């Protein structure tokens, strides 16, 4: 599987005006890889991820999965292709961890969202994968930020898509948990031939574990990041 950005311009439309965040983005992601996106705050990493996920339209250019433009995908096709973990804090009143992770099965269930035996096992496996089995019946409102983030990653795993996009998935975690989550995502990419693309400020974790590091700056995307570029982001590998 190959996901391609072709001369992509990202940004926002404000009435008849366009605010361009980045333009002329060209890149390819291949199945079986964990790719980390780095760059300074405000450079457009979150905007890129929101555009790739279909949450906001590109200003121009295209995004293709195995040569087919995802702009032509309907909502169901998108939900079966791309799962997303964003930084926004969702409001899950009166829902348990199992309820939320079960939402990842919605593209495959009936109108009522009924989970069958196979779906329930997939949900349980996803919860176990992020180390949250003991919290399976806990209310989401009682979890810490880090625990909630793990649940959202489990939901993306349960969705079983070939492409997973994550915006700062380790932002609220302590260092051992950061490493554990990225190791989990790396293993998932390699064993299930998924593309996992995540933005991060945890440069040391990316440096040690990612298959590839991309950097976003004023010039666009750098797909072969040098040690000098990482050092410019105040990263000092040990």
Secondary structure as GFF3:
##gff-version 3
##sequence-region A 1 238
A	DSSP	beta_strand	2	14	.	.	.	ID=ss1
A	DSSP	beta_strand	17	30	.	.	.	ID=ss2
A	DSSP	beta_strand	33	38	.	.	.	ID=ss3
A	DSSP	alpha_helix	45	52	.	.	.	ID=ss4
A	DSSP	beta_strand	60	65	.	.	.	ID=ss5
A	DSSP	beta_strand	68	69	.	.	.	ID=ss6
A	DSSP	three_ten_helix	70	72	.	.	.	ID=ss7
A	DSSP	alpha_helix	75	81	.	.	.	ID=ss8
A	DSSP	beta_strand	82	85	.	.	.	ID=ss9
A	DSSP	alpha_helix	97	102	.	.	.	ID=ss10
A	DSSP	three_ten_helix	103	108	.	.	.	ID=ss11
A	DSSP	alpha_helix	117	129	.	.	.	ID=ss12
A	DSSP	three_ten_helix	133	135	.	.	.	ID=ss13
A	DSSP	three_ten_helix	140	142	.	.	.	ID=ss14
A	DSSP	alpha_helix	145	159	.	.	.	ID=ss15
A	DSSP	beta_strand	163	167	.	.	.	ID=ss16
A	DSSP	alpha_helix	175	192	.	.	.	ID=ss17
A	DSSP	beta_strand	195	199	.	.	.	ID=ss18
A	DSSP	alpha_helix	203	209	.	.	.	ID=ss19
A	DSSP	beta_strand	212	217	.	.	.	ID=ss20
A	DSSP	beta_strand	220	222	.	.	.	ID=ss21
A	DSSP	alpha_helix	227	232	.	.	.	ID=ss22
###
